[in-house]
Amino acid sequence: MNIFFRRYISEFVYGAVDGTVTTFAVVAASAGAGISSAVILILGIANLIADGFSMGASAYLAASAEHEGSARDTQKRASPKIIGSVTFLAFVAVGSVPVLPYLVDVVAGSKVPSTTLFYMSSALTAVAFLTIGFTKGKVGNQSPWREAAITLLLGAVAAGMAYFAGDVLAAWLGVQL
């Protein structure tokens, strides 16, 4: 396995899982509230850009603080700039998976039923979680299938919470879209 990927696997997993969870949370909450594909796409992309940058910047700042506060053996330390960049890129790249069906629907003007789009997003998101976990297991010399299952389970719990929150809040607030 690539040395670069082994060195930065934790940043990849951190960014990819958070990007997928938060973007799917936006999709799930929006779908639960009955929001249109175009609005879901806008909210999802806004999340990818803003939260992705925030995650990357936070990873960079945390790594910089750790780097400055530790022994000056910089050859063994990972670059804070690379840490921030890997976190951001993983967040945006993998985190974009949940909005792909909505992107296709809006760009193609296909008017696919919202339930179908949500099921497609859910399936793609599940594949993303499984892939992240499997990759983590392979790189970390752990059971890839166990790590895939754990990652999928954690992602599903977060997604369910978001969908439920969107559904309940929309009903409680009397939002009709």
Phi, psi and omega in degrees: 000145181305131181298320178302313182295320178298319182293325186249020181298322182295322178291322177298310182297315180302309180293315183294315180294312182295319178297318180290316180297309185291322179290318177293328176299318176298313180298312183295315179296319180293318178295320178297329179270354177081028181283150183292161179302317182297318180291319177300318179297315179299311180297319180296315180292320177300319177298315181301315183289306185291310182288325177298315178296317179300316179296314179297316180294319178295319178297319178297311181297319179295317179293324178296317179296317179294318182296316181289327184275354183256181176302151186277028177278078187287342180291332180267345182272144176282148180290126176302325179294319179290320177303310179298319181293316179297317179300312180297311183296319178295319179302308184289314185295306183281325179294343179283345183305313183298336182267355183304315178299325180288324176298311180298317181298315182289313183294317182279346182062035188280342179055044176293141179305142184301325179296318179296317178299318180295319177296319178297315178298318179299315180295314179296322179294320177299317178297320178297314179298316178299319180293317178300310181297317179299315179298316178302316179296316180297311183292323183271010180054039175247176177291112182300322182288324177295313180295323177297316181295317179297315180297317178298316181299312180297318178296320180295321178297313179299317180295316179299318178298317181293315180298314180299316180299316179297317181294311182293314181295320177299317179292315182296320181274356179070029180284126178238114182249000000 
